[in-house]
Amino acid sequence: MMDADTKFALLVIGLPLGGLVYCALGIALMIFSPTVREHPLVSGMLFLLIPLVIAASIWIRASAKAYSSVD
C-alpha cells in the first residue's frame, strides 16, 4: 500500500501530466486520423466520456468504500 504522502504526490503531479498526455493523444488523433476528422461528434463524445467514466467509477468505488467502513 502507498502512504498518504505518496498518494498525494501522485495526485498533484501525476494527474495533470496524465491529462496533458491524454490531450496530446487526442490532438495527435485529430491530426493523423482521417476517421476522427470525418466523425468529429462521435470521436469528441468518446474523448469526453472516457475520462468521465473513469472518474465516476473511482468516485463511486471510493464512496462505497467509505460507506462500508462506517457500519
TIPAMI-764526 format. One record per residue: residue in three letters; residue number from 1; x, y, z of N, C-alpha, C, O in turn. Coordinates in nm, 3 decimals. Example, Ala and Ser with C-alpha at 12.3 -4.5 7.8 and 13.67 -1.06 7.14 Angstrom:
<atoms>
type; seq; nc1; nc2; nc3; cac1; cac2; cac3; cc1; cc2; cc3; oc1; oc2; oc3
ALA; 1; 1.319; -0.569; 0.780; 1.230; -0.450; 0.780; 1.320; -0.330; 0.780; 1.424; -0.332; 0.846;
SER; 2; 1.285; -0.225; 0.708; 1.367; -0.106; 0.714; 1.290; 0.003; 0.787; 1.341; 0.114; 0.804;
</atoms>
This chain:
<atoms>
type; seq; nc1; nc2; nc3; cac1; cac2; cac3; cc1; cc2; cc3; oc1; oc2; oc3
MET; 1; 0.083; -0.119; 0.000; 0.000; 0.000; 0.000; 0.088; 0.125; 0.000; 0.199; 0.127; 0.053;
MET; 2; 0.033; 0.228; -0.060; 0.102; 0.356; -0.060; 0.061; 0.436; 0.063; -0.052; 0.426; 0.110;
ASP; 3; 0.155; 0.515; 0.113; 0.119; 0.601; 0.224; 0.051; 0.727; 0.170; 0.042; 0.747; 0.049;
ALA; 4; 0.002; 0.811; 0.260; -0.077; 0.928; 0.221; 0.006; 1.028; 0.140; -0.046; 1.091; 0.048;
ASP; 5; 0.134; 1.044; 0.175; 0.219; 1.139; 0.102; 0.242; 1.095; -0.041; 0.243; 1.178; -0.133;
THR; 6; 0.261; 0.966; -0.062; 0.281; 0.915; -0.197; 0.156; 0.930; -0.281; 0.163; 0.967; -0.398;
LYS; 7; 0.041; 0.902; -0.221; -0.085; 0.919; -0.294; -0.108; 1.065; -0.331; -0.153; 1.095; -0.441;
PHE; 8; -0.077; 1.156; -0.239; -0.094; 1.299; -0.266; -0.001; 1.345; -0.376; -0.041; 1.422; -0.463;
ALA; 9; 0.124; 1.299; -0.373; 0.220; 1.337; -0.477; 0.175; 1.284; -0.613; 0.189; 1.352; -0.714;
LEU; 10; 0.122; 1.164; -0.615; 0.071; 1.108; -0.740; -0.046; 1.189; -0.791; -0.059; 1.212; -0.912;
LEU; 11; -0.132; 1.233; -0.702; -0.247; 1.314; -0.741; -0.203; 1.450; -0.794; -0.252; 1.495; -0.897;
VAL; 12; -0.110; 1.515; -0.724; -0.068; 1.650; -0.760; 0.018; 1.652; -0.886; 0.006; 1.743; -0.968;
ILE; 13; 0.105; 1.553; -0.903; 0.196; 1.553; -1.017; 0.144; 1.465; -1.129; 0.149; 1.505; -1.246;
GLY; 14; 0.095; 1.349; -1.097; 0.057; 1.251; -1.199; -0.070; 1.285; -1.273; -0.078; 1.262; -1.394;
LEU; 15; -0.168; 1.339; -1.205; -0.296; 1.370; -1.270; -0.283; 1.477; -1.378; -0.335; 1.457; -1.488;
PRO; 16; -0.216; 1.590; -1.351; -0.201; 1.688; -1.460; -0.115; 1.636; -1.576; -0.144; 1.665; -1.692;
LEU; 17; -0.012; 1.561; -1.546; 0.070; 1.505; -1.653; -0.009; 1.404; -1.736; 0.003; 1.399; -1.858;
GLY; 18; -0.089; 1.324; -1.668; -0.175; 1.230; -1.740; -0.275; 1.302; -1.828; -0.304; 1.258; -1.939;
GLY; 19; -0.329; 1.413; -1.779; -0.421; 1.494; -1.859; -0.354; 1.554; -1.981; -0.413; 1.557; -2.089;
LEU; 20; -0.231; 1.600; -1.965; -0.158; 1.654; -2.080; -0.130; 1.546; -2.185; -0.143; 1.570; -2.305;
VAL; 21; -0.094; 1.428; -2.139; -0.070; 1.318; -2.232; -0.199; 1.280; -2.304; -0.198; 1.252; -2.424;
TYR; 22; -0.310; 1.279; -2.231; -0.440; 1.245; -2.291; -0.480; 1.349; -2.396; -0.528; 1.313; -2.503;
CYS; 23; -0.460; 1.477; -2.365; -0.491; 1.583; -2.462; -0.400; 1.575; -2.583; -0.446; 1.594; -2.696;
ALA; 24; -0.272; 1.548; -2.561; -0.179; 1.535; -2.673; -0.218; 1.417; -2.762; -0.208; 1.425; -2.884;
LEU; 25; -0.263; 1.309; -2.701; -0.309; 1.194; -2.778; -0.432; 1.230; -2.861; -0.442; 1.191; -2.978;
GLY; 26; -0.525; 1.304; -2.801; -0.643; 1.347; -2.875; -0.609; 1.438; -2.991; -0.664; 1.423; -3.100;
ILE; 27; -0.518; 1.532; -2.970; -0.477; 1.622; -3.077; -0.405; 1.546; -3.187; -0.428; 1.571; -3.306;
ALA; 28; -0.319; 1.452; -3.148; -0.249; 1.371; -3.248; -0.347; 1.288; -3.330; -0.331; 1.274; -3.451;
LEU; 29; -0.449; 1.233; -3.264; -0.551; 1.158; -3.338; -0.626; 1.248; -3.436; -0.656; 1.207; -3.547;
MET; 30; -0.655; 1.372; -3.393; -0.725; 1.464; -3.483; -0.639; 1.502; -3.603; -0.691; 1.525; -3.712;
ILE; 31; -0.508; 1.509; -3.584; -0.419; 1.546; -3.693; -0.397; 1.429; -3.789; -0.402; 1.447; -3.910;
PHE; 32; -0.374; 1.310; -3.735; -0.328; 1.200; -3.818; -0.435; 1.099; -3.859; -0.411; 1.019; -3.949;
SER; 33; -0.551; 1.101; -3.797; -0.651; 1.000; -3.828; -0.765; 1.060; -3.911; -0.837; 1.148; -3.864;
PRO; 34; -0.780; 1.014; -4.033; -0.891; 1.064; -4.114; -1.028; 1.023; -4.059; -1.125; 1.096; -4.077;
THR; 35; -1.035; 0.910; -3.993; -1.162; 0.865; -3.936; -1.210; 0.962; -3.827; -1.328; 0.994; -3.820;
VAL; 36; -1.118; 1.008; -3.744; -1.155; 1.103; -3.638; -1.200; 1.235; -3.699; -1.293; 1.298; -3.649;
ARG; 37; -1.135; 1.277; -3.806; -1.174; 1.402; -3.869; -1.307; 1.390; -3.941; -1.381; 1.488; -3.951;
GLU; 38; -1.339; 1.271; -3.992; -1.467; 1.252; -4.063; -1.585; 1.239; -3.967; -1.699; 1.267; -4.006;
HIS; 39; -1.559; 1.197; -3.845; -1.666; 1.177; -3.746; -1.633; 1.255; -3.619; -1.603; 1.195; -3.515;
PRO; 40; -1.638; 1.389; -3.626; -1.596; 1.467; -3.509; -1.690; 1.454; -3.389; -1.643; 1.460; -3.275;
LEU; 41; -1.818; 1.438; -3.411; -1.911; 1.429; -3.300; -1.891; 1.300; -3.220; -1.887; 1.301; -3.097;
VAL; 42; -1.878; 1.190; -3.291; -1.859; 1.060; -3.224; -1.724; 1.057; -3.154; -1.715; 1.014; -3.039;
SER; 43; -1.619; 1.101; -3.221; -1.487; 1.097; -3.159; -1.478; 1.195; -3.042; -1.413; 1.165; -2.942;
GLY; 44; -1.544; 1.309; -3.053; -1.546; 1.403; -2.941; -1.620; 1.347; -2.821; -1.577; 1.365; -2.707;
MET; 45; -1.731; 1.280; -2.847; -1.806; 1.217; -2.736; -1.722; 1.109; -2.668; -1.721; 1.100; -2.545;
LEU; 46; -1.653; 1.028; -2.747; -1.566; 0.926; -2.687; -1.453; 0.990; -2.608; -1.420; 0.945; -2.498;
PHE; 47; -1.394; 1.095; -2.664; -1.285; 1.165; -2.597; -1.332; 1.226; -2.465; -1.255; 1.234; -2.369;
LEU; 48; -1.456; 1.268; -2.459; -1.514; 1.324; -2.337; -1.555; 1.215; -2.238; -1.533; 1.229; -2.118;
LEU; 49; -1.613; 1.107; -2.288; -1.670; 1.005; -2.199; -1.565; 0.917; -2.131; -1.588; 0.870; -2.020;
ILE; 50; -1.451; 0.896; -2.194; -1.350; 0.808; -2.135; -1.304; 0.859; -1.998; -1.311; 0.783; -1.901;
PRO; 51; -1.257; 0.984; -1.986; -1.217; 1.029; -1.852; -1.335; 1.045; -1.756; -1.320; 1.028; -1.635;
LEU; 52; -1.453; 1.077; -1.811; -1.571; 1.090; -1.725; -1.608; 0.957; -1.661; -1.639; 0.952; -1.542;
VAL; 53; -1.605; 0.849; -1.738; -1.638; 0.716; -1.685; -1.533; 0.672; -1.584; -1.566; 0.613; -1.482;
ILE; 54; -1.406; 0.700; -1.613; -1.300; 0.663; -1.519; -1.317; 0.738; -1.387; -1.308; 0.679; -1.280;
ALA; 55; -1.342; 0.868; -1.396; -1.360; 0.949; -1.274; -1.483; 0.905; -1.196; -1.479; 0.897; -1.073;
ALA; 56; -1.592; 0.876; -1.265; -1.714; 0.833; -1.197; -1.694; 0.699; -1.128; -1.742; 0.678; -1.017;
SER; 57; -1.623; 0.607; -1.193; -1.601; 0.476; -1.130; -1.512; 0.489; -1.007; -1.534; 0.420; -0.908;
ILE; 58; -1.411; 0.576; -1.014; -1.326; 0.597; -0.896; -1.406; 0.660; -0.783; -1.393; 0.621; -0.668;
TRP; 59; -1.490; 0.758; -0.817; -1.572; 0.826; -0.717; -1.669; 0.728; -0.651; -1.682; 0.728; -0.528;
ILE; 60; -1.736; 0.647; -0.730; -1.833; 0.552; -0.675; -1.764; 0.447; -0.590; -1.814; 0.410; -0.484;
ARG; 61; -1.649; 0.398; -0.636; -1.575; 0.298; -0.560; -1.530; 0.356; -0.425; -1.538; 0.288; -0.323;
ALA; 62; -1.481; 0.481; -0.425; -1.437; 0.543; -0.301; -1.556; 0.569; -0.208; -1.544; 0.552; -0.087;
SER; 63; -1.669; 0.610; -0.264; -1.787; 0.633; -0.182; -1.838; 0.503; -0.121; -1.875; 0.499; -0.003;
ALA; 64; -1.839; 0.398; -0.198; -1.883; 0.268; -0.146; -1.790; 0.219; -0.037; -1.835; 0.161; 0.062;
LYS; 65; -1.661; 0.242; -0.054; -1.565; 0.201; 0.047; -1.584; 0.283; 0.175; -1.575; 0.229; 0.286;
ALA; 66; -1.610; 0.413; 0.161; -1.631; 0.498; 0.278; -1.758; 0.460; 0.352; -1.759; 0.455; 0.475;
TYR; 67; -1.866; 0.433; 0.279; -1.991; 0.396; 0.344; -1.983; 0.258; 0.408; -2.046; 0.235; 0.512;
SER; 68; -1.908; 0.167; 0.349; -1.898; 0.033; 0.408; -1.815; 0.035; 0.536; -1.835; -0.050; 0.623;
SER; 69; -1.722; 0.130; 0.549; -1.642; 0.135; 0.670; -1.714; 0.206; 0.784; -1.671; 0.196; 0.899;
VAL; 70; -1.822; 0.277; 0.755; -1.900; 0.346; 0.858; -1.976; 0.245; 0.943; -1.986; 0.262; 1.065;
ASP; 71; -2.028; 0.143; 0.881; -2.109; 0.043; 0.953; -2.030; -0.034; 1.053; -2.085; -0.121; 1.120;
</atoms>
